[in-house]
Amino acid sequence: MVLTLHAELRDAGLNADAVVFCALDKLDAQGAIVPFRGSVGRTDAPLTRGLLALSHRKLDAMHSRPYLPVLAHDEVQPLPPASVAELQIALPPSSTFFQRGEGLRLTVATYDVRGAVPWVKRVPAAPSCLVLHLGPLPGGGYLLIPRISNE
């Protein structure tokens, strides 16, 4: 799964970077979160989650796939003020069955929305304003979810 967003830093001050965290929850037919058991024993883990530092958004063109972005990590790319950058955040796959009426809830934040002790992510202070550009493409965002058919 891949979450594609377009982001812009405004009034970043000394911190010209941000980390974007996201969590994807499964909702039952009544809209309540379906909890999952996490890898460190938590019983309230999301379906999947991901994160990306804006300055490390460069993709490895050789290894990335439309359904799996791979980060290059070969250079730091600060985001210039008032510039909009495309972010592709990898969300680890989940083999989860959905019945009619169940849904998803996506949470996006500049802090770790679902910290997993003992691996809580400590990040520099969030910028004063991170703007997500949503709406129709080419400047919008979307969540790419594979669908496996019974056929």
Secondary structure, DSSP 8 states (H G I E B T S, - for coil): -EEEEEEEEES-TT----EEEEEEEEE-TTS-EE-B--TTS-SSB-SEEEEEEGGG--B-TTT-BTTB--B--SS-----TT-EEEEEEE---------TT-EEEEEEESS-TT--TT---------SEEEEE-SSTTS--EEE-------
